[in-house]
Amino acid sequence: MAPIENKFSRLLDQIEFERSLKSDHELRHELDRRQAELLKKGEVPELDEEKSTQTAQDFEDICQEELSNFKFSPRVWGYESDVHSVERKLDSSLLLLVKQKLGDGFVWALPHGLRNEGEAMHQTAERVLKEACGSDLKVRFYGFAPCGFYKYKYPSKARLQESGTVGAKVFFFKAELLSGAVQCNGTLVKEFKWLGKDELATDLQREYCRSVMSFLIDE
């Protein structure tokens, strides 16, 4: 911002601060100061029985003592080696990978499938996840727009020469796990894993992994 814009911005912040309402704790601090000034003058302040048992400073001291005695729960529960458990890395986000049928074989990837005619892409994502991982998995999708994509060419023998289709584009949608567990049907999906961002390269093809990492960069 230009200097005049900076000055105006600081002025607006100051006005907002001066007009803002004070919290109960700030009001209690002011009450304690007024009572202390009256006592210095030899006057007896009017005490509120509900508020006279604890001053604002007493409250802060109690909070500080409680904080100093607080102990965090362990972040490692013994599930580190269990890639089927979402409890394995409590301090980081995990991504669901499935060993899903693609062509004549199975590959590790995010749950995926073809879009049906007339179907919105987010509807496809919801349907595909249910077909690949079972209806027990409850998730919340983050909006109706994809967060990334990956495009690739079909093998030469699989290209559809008649329609001119030589490859495909895969769109990714983000979703948050709410509850439930993955259910592999054995036909479409053989296996699944919950992996951290630093573990994806072990199972994913390099270019595919690069596309996935592009929308996980801030997580």
Backbone as JSON, one array per atom type, in Angstrom:
{
  "sequence": "MAPIENKFSRLLDQIEFERSLKSDHELRHELDRRQAELLKKGEVPELDEEKSTQTAQDFEDICQEELSNFKFSPRVWGYESDVHSVERKLDSSLLLLVKQKLGDGFVWALPHGLRNEGEAMHQTAERVLKEACGSDLKVRFYGFAPCGFYKYKYPSKARLQESGTVGAKVFFFKAELLSGAVQCNGTLVKEFKWLGKDELATDLQREYCRSVMSFLIDE",
  "N": [[0.84, -1.2, 0.0], [0.3, 2.33, -0.54], [1.85, 5.09, 1.25], [-0.19, 6.85, 2.27], [-2.35, 5.14, 2.2], [-1.58, 3.17, 4.01], [-1.55, 4.7, 6.36], [-4.28, 5.38, 6.56], [-5.35, 2.82, 6.85], [-4.29, 2.05, 9.35], [-5.59, 3.92, 10.91], [-8.28, 3.12, 10.64], [-8.1, 0.61, 11.93], [-7.52, 1.48, 14.53], [-9.85, 2.9, 15.18], [-11.71, 0.84, 15.08], [-10.75, -0.74, 17.18], [-11.14, 1.0, 19.38], [-13.89, 1.2, 19.45], [-14.71, -1.33, 19.94], [-16.26, -3.95, 21.9], [-15.6, -4.76, 25.31], [-14.21, -7.67, 26.86], [-15.52, -9.93, 29.4], [-13.48, -10.48, 31.17], [-11.72, -8.33, 30.84], [-13.38, -6.26, 31.75], [-13.59, -7.05, 34.39], [-10.97, -6.65, 35.28], [-10.86, -3.85, 35.18], [-12.76, -3.23, 37.11], [-11.49, -4.28, 39.39], [-9.29, -2.52, 39.55], [-10.56, -0.08, 40.06], [-11.69, -0.61, 42.57], [-9.34, -1.0, 44.04], [-8.25, 1.59, 43.97], [-10.15, 3.01, 45.44], [-9.8, 1.83, 47.95], [-7.23, 2.75, 48.55], [-7.77, 5.41, 48.97], [-9.06, 5.3, 51.3], [-11.68, 4.72, 51.28], [-14.56, 2.61, 51.34], [-15.18, 0.16, 49.06], [-18.07, -0.83, 47.11], [-18.88, -4.12, 47.19], [-19.46, -6.82, 45.05], [-20.95, -9.79, 45.81], [-20.81, -12.08, 44.24], [-18.61, -11.6, 42.65], [-16.54, -10.96, 44.32], [-15.12, -13.04, 45.38], [-13.05, -13.87, 43.79], [-10.43, -12.35, 42.09], [-9.5, -10.73, 38.97], [-6.79, -11.12, 38.54], [-6.34, -13.32, 40.18], [-7.77, -15.23, 38.75], [-6.25, -15.35, 36.38], [-3.85, -16.36, 37.43], [-4.67, -18.89, 38.29], [-5.37, -20.03, 35.82], [-2.85, -20.02, 34.57], [-1.45, -21.78, 36.2], [-2.91, -24.11, 35.77], [-2.36, -24.48, 33.07], [0.41, -24.92, 33.13], [0.48, -27.38, 34.37], [-0.7, -29.01, 32.58], [-0.78, -31.87, 30.52], [0.01, -33.17, 27.4], [-1.77, -35.59, 25.47], [-0.49, -38.71, 24.22], [0.7, -38.83, 20.84], [1.24, -41.02, 19.39], [-0.06, -44.13, 19.12], [0.59, -46.74, 18.8], [-0.2, -47.6, 16.34], [1.34, -47.11, 14.15], [2.45, -48.77, 12.17], [0.26, -49.91, 11.0], [-1.3, -49.64, 8.19], [-3.95, -49.65, 7.56], [-5.35, -48.28, 9.4], [-6.78, -45.23, 10.53], [-5.75, -44.07, 12.71], [-3.05, -44.02, 12.78], [-1.3, -41.86, 12.3], [-1.62, -39.32, 14.07], [-0.95, -36.66, 14.08], [-0.93, -35.62, 11.55], [-2.28, -35.25, 8.18], [-3.99, -37.85, 6.44], [-4.15, -39.79, 3.44], [-6.41, -41.56, 1.4], [-5.65, -44.43, -0.31], [-6.28, -46.82, -2.86], [-6.1, -50.16, -4.13], [-7.02, -50.57, -7.11], [-9.0, -51.87, -9.81], [-7.8, -51.47, -13.07], [-8.0, -51.46, -16.4], [-6.55, -54.43, -17.43], [-5.37, -55.09, -15.09], [-4.47, -54.34, -11.61], [-4.0, -51.27, -9.91], [-2.33, -48.96, -7.7], [-4.02, -46.15, -6.54], [-5.94, -43.09, -6.12], [-9.4, -43.51, -5.17], [-11.32, -44.07, -8.07], [-13.24, -43.57, -11.11], [-15.46, -43.84, -14.01], [-17.28, -41.11, -15.44], [-20.77, -40.9, -15.64], [-23.14, -40.34, -18.28], [-24.71, -37.18, -18.27], [-24.22, -36.7, -15.63], [-23.07, -34.71, -12.96], [-19.72, -33.69, -12.13], [-19.03, -33.73, -9.38], [-21.02, -35.37, -8.43], [-20.31, -37.72, -9.64], [-17.91, -38.22, -8.27], [-18.87, -38.7, -5.65], [-20.45, -40.98, -6.09], [-18.57, -42.82, -7.15], [-16.77, -43.12, -5.02], [-18.41, -44.45, -3.19], [-18.95, -46.82, -4.58], [-16.39, -47.9, -4.82], [-15.37, -48.04, -2.21], [-17.38, -48.78, -0.44], [-20.58, -48.37, 1.23], [-20.45, -47.74, 3.88], [-18.63, -45.82, 4.48], [-18.5, -42.59, 5.48], [-18.36, -39.32, 4.33], [-17.41, -35.84, 3.88], [-17.65, -33.75, 1.22], [-15.54, -31.22, -0.15], [-16.92, -28.8, -1.53], [-18.13, -28.28, -4.97], [-16.38, -28.23, -7.03], [-13.5, -29.5, -8.77], [-10.22, -30.11, -7.31], [-7.9, -30.53, -8.59], [-6.17, -32.17, -11.37], [-5.31, -34.96, -13.5], [-3.8, -36.06, -16.43], [-3.46, -38.54, -18.97], [-2.09, -40.79, -21.46], [-3.56, -43.47, -23.27], [-2.38, -46.88, -23.52], [-0.94, -47.94, -26.63], [-2.27, -50.13, -27.87], [-4.73, -49.96, -26.69], [-5.97, -47.66, -27.45], [-8.7, -45.81, -28.75], [-9.28, -45.78, -31.88], [-11.35, -45.16, -33.6], [-12.98, -43.15, -32.47], [-11.09, -41.31, -32.0], [-10.04, -40.94, -29.5], [-7.36, -40.73, -27.37], [-6.48, -40.7, -24.82], [-7.06, -39.92, -21.31], [-8.55, -37.76, -18.83], [-8.26, -37.22, -15.44], [-10.11, -36.04, -12.76], [-9.68, -34.61, -9.56], [-11.24, -34.67, -6.35], [-11.59, -33.2, -3.16], [-12.25, -34.58, 0.05], [-13.49, -35.02, 3.38], [-13.02, -37.41, 5.89], [-15.61, -38.61, 7.89], [-16.79, -40.71, 9.35], [-16.97, -44.34, 9.72], [-15.71, -47.21, 7.83], [-13.43, -48.47, 5.33], [-14.55, -50.68, 2.82], [-13.57, -53.28, 1.03], [-14.49, -54.73, -2.02], [-13.27, -56.74, -3.4], [-13.54, -57.31, -6.12], [-13.61, -54.88, -7.62], [-11.95, -53.32, -5.98], [-9.07, -54.35, -4.34], [-7.45, -53.85, -2.12], [-6.56, -51.43, 0.45], [-5.05, -48.37, 1.69], [-4.09, -46.06, 4.25], [-2.27, -43.28, 3.92], [0.42, -40.98, 4.65], [1.43, -37.75, 3.34], [4.14, -37.86, 2.77], [4.55, -40.48, 2.14], [3.42, -41.26, -0.21], [4.77, -41.52, -2.66], [5.85, -44.03, -2.66], [3.97, -45.92, -3.55], [2.5, -44.77, -5.65], [2.42, -44.04, -9.17], [4.92, -42.03, -10.78], [4.28, -39.55, -12.25], [1.58, -39.38, -11.77], [1.59, -39.22, -8.99], [2.85, -36.77, -8.72], [0.88, -35.02, -9.66], [-1.07, -35.39, -7.7], [0.31, -34.48, -5.43], [0.42, -31.8, -6.01], [-1.97, -30.57, -5.21], [-1.88, -31.03, -2.56], [-0.03, -29.51, -1.38], [-0.15, -27.53, 0.63], [-0.93, -28.84, 2.9]],
  "CA": [[0.0, 0.0, 0.0], [0.97, 3.61, -0.51], [1.9, 5.63, 2.63], [-1.48, 7.38, 2.71], [-3.22, 3.98, 2.43], [-1.15, 2.58, 5.28], [-2.01, 5.57, 7.45], [-5.73, 5.24, 6.67], [-5.61, 1.47, 7.36], [-4.03, 2.06, 10.8], [-6.66, 4.71, 11.53], [-9.46, 2.26, 10.73], [-7.85, -0.39, 12.98], [-7.61, 2.15, 15.82], [-11.26, 3.2, 15.42], [-12.37, -0.44, 15.38], [-10.33, -1.14, 18.53], [-11.75, 1.87, 20.39], [-15.34, 0.97, 19.5], [-15.0, -2.75, 20.21], [-16.73, -4.27, 23.25], [-14.61, -5.4, 26.16], [-14.6, -8.98, 27.37], [-15.83, -9.96, 30.83], [-12.23, -10.45, 31.93], [-11.24, -6.94, 30.83], [-14.24, -5.49, 32.66], [-13.25, -7.42, 35.78], [-9.72, -5.95, 35.57], [-11.18, -2.45, 35.45], [-13.44, -3.19, 38.41], [-10.47, -4.48, 40.43], [-8.5, -1.3, 39.66], [-11.38, 0.95, 40.74], [-11.79, -0.97, 43.97], [-8.04, -0.76, 44.66], [-8.1, 3.03, 44.13], [-11.02, 3.41, 46.55], [-9.17, 1.39, 49.2], [-6.11, 3.65, 48.81], [-8.32, 6.68, 49.45], [-9.71, 5.05, 52.59], [-13.1, 4.49, 51.08], [-14.93, 1.19, 51.28], [-15.9, -0.09, 47.8], [-19.23, -1.73, 47.16], [-18.42, -5.4, 46.66], [-20.43, -7.78, 44.54], [-20.62, -11.06, 46.45], [-20.48, -13.07, 43.23], [-17.33, -11.28, 42.04], [-15.53, -10.64, 45.32], [-14.38, -14.24, 45.8], [-11.9, -14.09, 42.91], [-10.07, -11.2, 41.26], [-9.05, -11.06, 37.63], [-5.43, -11.65, 38.65], [-6.47, -14.68, 40.72], [-8.21, -16.07, 37.65], [-5.1, -15.55, 35.49], [-2.89, -17.24, 38.11], [-5.22, -20.24, 38.26], [-5.24, -20.51, 34.45], [-1.45, -20.28, 34.3], [-1.08, -23.0, 36.92], [-3.54, -25.23, 35.07], [-1.62, -24.67, 31.83], [1.72, -25.5, 33.42], [0.29, -28.77, 34.8], [-1.37, -29.75, 31.51], [0.06, -32.82, 29.8], [-0.6, -33.6, 26.15], [-1.91, -37.03, 25.25], [0.48, -39.19, 23.22], [0.24, -38.82, 19.45], [1.54, -42.34, 18.82], [-0.84, -45.1, 19.87], [0.96, -48.1, 18.43], [-0.79, -47.95, 15.05], [2.19, -46.56, 13.1], [2.7, -49.74, 11.09], [-1.02, -50.39, 10.49], [-1.73, -48.72, 7.14], [-5.4, -49.72, 7.43], [-5.93, -47.52, 10.5], [-6.66, -43.78, 10.45], [-5.14, -43.62, 13.96], [-1.62, -44.26, 12.74], [-0.55, -40.6, 12.33], [-2.61, -38.38, 14.58], [-0.49, -35.28, 13.94], [-0.86, -35.24, 10.14], [-3.39, -35.7, 7.35], [-3.78, -39.1, 5.72], [-4.85, -39.88, 2.17], [-6.87, -42.92, 1.11], [-5.24, -45.07, -1.56], [-6.89, -48.14, -3.07], [-5.57, -50.96, -5.22], [-8.26, -50.66, -7.88], [-8.88, -52.45, -11.15], [-7.63, -50.54, -14.19], [-7.67, -52.29, -17.54], [-6.45, -55.86, -17.12], [-4.7, -55.31, -13.8], [-4.81, -53.49, -10.48], [-2.98, -50.25, -9.64], [-2.57, -48.11, -6.54], [-4.45, -44.81, -6.94], [-7.09, -42.63, -5.37], [-10.61, -44.12, -5.73], [-11.63, -43.4, -9.33], [-14.2, -44.24, -11.98], [-15.92, -43.09, -15.17], [-18.47, -40.28, -15.27], [-21.93, -41.29, -16.43], [-23.75, -39.28, -19.08], [-25.66, -36.34, -17.54], [-23.84, -36.66, -14.22], [-22.1, -33.68, -12.59], [-18.48, -34.33, -11.7], [-19.04, -34.01, -7.94], [-21.89, -36.53, -8.25], [-19.48, -38.87, -10.01], [-16.98, -38.46, -7.16], [-19.62, -39.3, -4.55], [-20.85, -42.34, -6.49], [-17.38, -43.66, -7.31], [-16.25, -43.44, -3.69], [-19.28, -45.45, -2.59], [-18.77, -48.08, -5.31], [-15.05, -48.44, -4.59], [-15.02, -48.21, -0.79], [-18.51, -49.22, 0.35], [-21.51, -47.34, 1.71], [-20.23, -47.46, 5.3], [-17.72, -44.69, 4.58], [-19.2, -41.31, 5.47], [-17.4, -38.25, 4.08], [-17.93, -34.53, 3.51], [-16.89, -33.21, 0.09], [-15.25, -29.8, -0.08], [-17.39, -28.06, -2.7], [-18.54, -28.97, -6.19], [-15.35, -28.07, -8.06], [-12.31, -30.33, -8.53], [-9.06, -29.4, -6.77], [-6.76, -30.83, -9.44], [-6.45, -33.15, -12.41], [-4.18, -35.72, -14.05], [-4.13, -36.58, -17.76], [-2.51, -39.55, -19.43], [-2.41, -41.43, -22.73], [-3.79, -44.91, -23.22], [-1.41, -47.68, -24.29], [-1.24, -47.94, -28.07], [-3.25, -51.16, -28.22], [-6.02, -49.68, -26.08], [-6.52, -46.41, -27.95], [-9.91, -45.95, -29.57], [-8.96, -45.08, -33.11], [-12.56, -44.71, -34.28], [-13.43, -41.89, -31.9], [-9.97, -40.4, -31.88], [-9.65, -40.8, -28.09], [-6.04, -41.3, -27.14], [-6.14, -40.66, -23.4], [-8.12, -39.54, -20.38], [-8.23, -36.77, -17.81], [-8.84, -37.59, -14.14], [-10.31, -34.89, -11.89], [-9.62, -34.95, -8.14], [-12.08, -33.93, -5.41], [-11.21, -33.39, -1.76], [-13.32, -34.92, 0.97], [-13.05, -35.29, 4.75], [-13.62, -38.59, 6.5], [-16.41, -38.35, 9.08], [-16.93, -41.95, 10.12], [-17.04, -45.54, 8.9], [-14.49, -47.91, 7.42], [-13.38, -48.88, 3.93], [-14.96, -52.06, 2.57], [-13.11, -53.72, -0.29], [-15.37, -55.79, -2.54], [-12.46, -57.79, -3.99], [-13.64, -57.29, -7.57], [-13.18, -53.56, -8.07], [-10.85, -52.88, -5.11], [-8.5, -55.47, -3.6], [-6.76, -53.46, -0.89], [-6.53, -49.99, 0.66], [-4.06, -47.86, 2.63], [-4.13, -44.66, 4.67], [-0.87, -42.87, 3.88], [0.76, -39.58, 4.76], [1.9, -37.14, 2.1], [5.53, -38.26, 2.52], [4.59, -41.91, 1.83], [2.67, -41.53, -1.44], [5.65, -41.88, -3.78], [6.18, -45.45, -2.6], [2.98, -46.72, -4.25], [1.9, -44.11, -6.81], [3.25, -43.77, -10.33], [5.59, -40.75, -10.55], [3.54, -38.41, -12.76], [0.3, -39.36, -11.04], [1.92, -38.74, -7.65], [3.14, -35.34, -8.83], [-0.41, -34.33, -9.77], [-1.72, -35.45, -6.38], [1.06, -33.62, -4.52], [0.21, -30.4, -6.36], [-3.06, -29.99, -4.43], [-1.64, -31.31, -1.14], [1.18, -28.77, -1.04], [-0.32, -26.72, 1.83], [-1.44, -29.65, 4.01]],
  "C": [[0.87, 1.24, 0.0], [0.97, 4.15, 0.92], [0.56, 6.14, 3.13], [-2.47, 6.25, 2.98], [-2.87, 3.27, 3.72], [-1.66, 3.39, 6.47], [-3.51, 5.43, 7.67], [-6.1, 3.87, 7.24], [-5.39, 1.42, 8.87], [-5.1, 2.85, 11.54], [-7.92, 3.88, 11.68], [-9.31, 1.21, 11.81], [-8.01, 0.24, 14.35], [-9.06, 2.46, 16.18], [-12.01, 1.92, 15.8], [-12.02, -0.9, 16.8], [-11.03, -0.32, 19.6], [-13.25, 1.61, 20.53], [-15.7, -0.47, 19.86], [-15.44, -2.93, 21.66], [-15.64, -5.0, 24.02], [-15.14, -6.75, 26.65], [-14.9, -8.89, 28.86], [-14.55, -9.87, 31.66], [-11.63, -9.04, 31.96], [-12.07, -6.06, 31.76], [-13.93, -5.8, 34.11], [-11.94, -6.75, 36.21], [-9.98, -4.49, 35.93], [-11.88, -2.3, 36.79], [-12.44, -3.36, 39.55], [-9.64, -3.22, 40.63], [-9.28, -0.2, 40.38], [-11.5, 0.65, 42.22], [-10.48, -0.72, 44.71], [-7.81, 0.73, 44.9], [-8.95, 3.55, 45.28], [-10.41, 3.03, 47.89], [-8.0, 2.29, 49.57], [-6.58, 4.98, 49.39], [-9.01, 6.52, 50.81], [-11.19, 4.85, 52.49], [-13.36, 2.99, 50.96], [-15.71, 0.96, 49.98], [-17.09, -1.0, 48.01], [-18.84, -3.03, 46.46], [-19.6, -6.24, 46.2], [-20.04, -9.15, 45.06], [-20.21, -12.12, 45.43], [-19.09, -12.85, 42.66], [-16.21, -11.06, 43.05], [-14.7, -11.84, 45.73], [-13.12, -14.46, 44.98], [-11.65, -12.85, 42.06], [-9.65, -11.68, 39.88], [-7.65, -11.66, 37.65], [-5.44, -13.06, 39.22], [-6.84, -15.65, 39.61], [-7.06, -16.37, 36.7], [-4.08, -16.5, 36.11], [-3.36, -18.69, 38.09], [-5.08, -20.84, 36.86], [-3.79, -20.86, 34.12], [-0.98, -21.55, 34.98], [-1.66, -24.23, 36.23], [-2.8, -25.54, 33.77], [-0.28, -25.35, 32.08], [1.62, -26.97, 33.83], [-0.33, -29.64, 33.71], [-0.37, -30.65, 30.78], [-0.67, -33.27, 28.54], [-0.71, -35.13, 26.1], [-0.92, -37.47, 24.19], [-0.12, -39.18, 21.83], [0.51, -40.14, 18.76], [0.86, -43.38, 19.7], [-0.49, -46.54, 19.51], [0.38, -48.55, 17.12], [0.09, -47.53, 13.88], [2.38, -47.5, 11.92], [1.41, -50.25, 10.45], [-1.56, -49.4, 9.47], [-3.23, -48.74, 6.91], [-6.11, -48.89, 8.5], [-5.72, -46.02, 10.29], [-6.04, -43.2, 11.72], [-3.62, -43.66, 13.9], [-0.79, -42.98, 12.78], [-1.5, -39.49, 12.76], [-2.21, -36.93, 14.37], [-0.38, -34.83, 12.48], [-2.06, -35.78, 9.39], [-3.01, -36.98, 6.62], [-4.64, -39.1, 4.45], [-5.21, -41.34, 1.91], [-6.42, -43.36, -0.27], [-5.9, -46.44, -1.66], [-6.18, -48.85, -4.22], [-6.76, -51.37, -6.06], [-8.0, -51.18, -9.28], [-8.8, -51.36, -12.2], [-7.15, -51.35, -15.39], [-7.66, -53.76, -17.15], [-5.83, -56.13, -15.76], [-5.2, -54.37, -12.72], [-3.66, -52.52, -10.23], [-3.36, -49.5, -8.37], [-2.91, -46.7, -7.04], [-5.5, -44.33, -5.94], [-8.33, -43.3, -5.96], [-11.05, -43.35, -6.98], [-12.64, -44.22, -10.12], [-14.64, -43.33, -13.09], [-17.16, -42.28, -14.83], [-19.58, -40.76, -16.19], [-22.5, -40.09, -17.18], [-24.78, -38.52, -18.24], [-25.33, -36.17, -16.06], [-22.83, -35.53, -13.99], [-20.86, -34.36, -12.01], [-18.46, -34.63, -10.2], [-19.96, -35.18, -7.62], [-21.15, -37.81, -8.61], [-18.54, -39.23, -8.86], [-17.68, -39.15, -5.99], [-19.98, -40.76, -4.87], [-19.66, -43.29, -6.55], [-16.81, -44.06, -5.95], [-17.09, -44.53, -3.03], [-19.1, -46.82, -3.26], [-17.42, -48.72, -4.98], [-14.79, -48.81, -3.14], [-16.19, -48.59, 0.1], [-19.35, -48.06, 0.87], [-21.32, -46.99, 3.17], [-19.37, -46.23, 5.51], [-18.5, -43.39, 4.43], [-18.18, -40.18, 5.35], [-18.15, -36.94, 3.81], [-17.05, -33.98, 2.39], [-16.73, -31.71, 0.24], [-15.65, -29.11, -1.39], [-17.67, -28.94, -3.9], [-17.48, -28.91, -7.28], [-14.15, -28.95, -7.74], [-11.14, -29.48, -8.03], [-7.81, -29.65, -7.6], [-7.13, -31.85, -10.5], [-5.15, -33.83, -12.82], [-4.62, -36.25, -15.4], [-3.04, -37.53, -18.23], [-2.99, -40.14, -20.75], [-2.62, -42.92, -22.51], [-2.63, -45.64, -23.9], [-1.87, -47.78, -25.74], [-2.33, -48.94, -28.43], [-4.63, -50.88, -27.67], [-6.66, -48.4, -26.6], [-7.69, -46.66, -28.9], [-9.74, -45.14, -30.85], [-10.21, -44.5, -33.77], [-13.01, -43.35, -33.77], [-12.32, -40.87, -31.76], [-9.5, -40.19, -30.46], [-8.32, -41.49, -27.85], [-5.66, -41.32, -25.66], [-7.33, -40.23, -22.56], [-7.62, -38.47, -19.43], [-8.99, -37.13, -16.53], [-8.92, -36.34, -13.27], [-10.36, -35.35, -10.43], [-10.56, -34.06, -7.33], [-11.6, -34.23, -3.99], [-12.44, -33.7, -0.91], [-12.72, -35.24, 2.33], [-13.78, -36.51, 5.3], [-14.35, -38.21, 7.78], [-16.51, -39.58, 9.97], [-16.93, -43.13, 9.15], [-15.68, -46.09, 8.53], [-14.59, -48.32, 5.97], [-13.74, -50.36, 3.81], [-14.57, -52.45, 1.15], [-13.99, -54.87, -0.8], [-14.6, -56.92, -3.22], [-12.47, -57.82, -5.5], [-13.11, -55.98, -8.14], [-11.95, -53.08, -7.3], [-10.37, -54.07, -4.29], [-7.99, -55.07, -2.22], [-6.82, -51.94, -0.76], [-5.45, -49.64, 1.68], [-4.4, -46.42, 3.0], [-2.69, -44.19, 4.79], [-0.72, -41.36, 4.06], [1.33, -39.07, 3.45], [3.31, -37.62, 1.74], [5.66, -39.73, 2.13], [4.0, -42.24, 0.46], [3.56, -42.04, -2.57], [6.01, -43.35, -3.8], [5.25, -46.29, -3.47], [2.45, -46.09, -5.53], [2.92, -43.94, -7.94], [3.72, -42.32, -10.29], [4.77, -39.55, -11.01], [2.2, -38.26, -12.06], [0.52, -38.78, -9.65], [2.19, -37.24, -7.67], [1.86, -34.53, -8.93], [-1.13, -34.29, -8.43], [-1.02, -34.49, -5.41], [0.79, -32.15, -4.79], [-0.93, -29.78, -5.59], [-2.98, -30.36, -2.95], [-0.52, -30.44, -0.6], [1.05, -28.01, 0.27], [-0.79, -27.53, 3.02], [-0.3, -30.19, 4.87]]
}
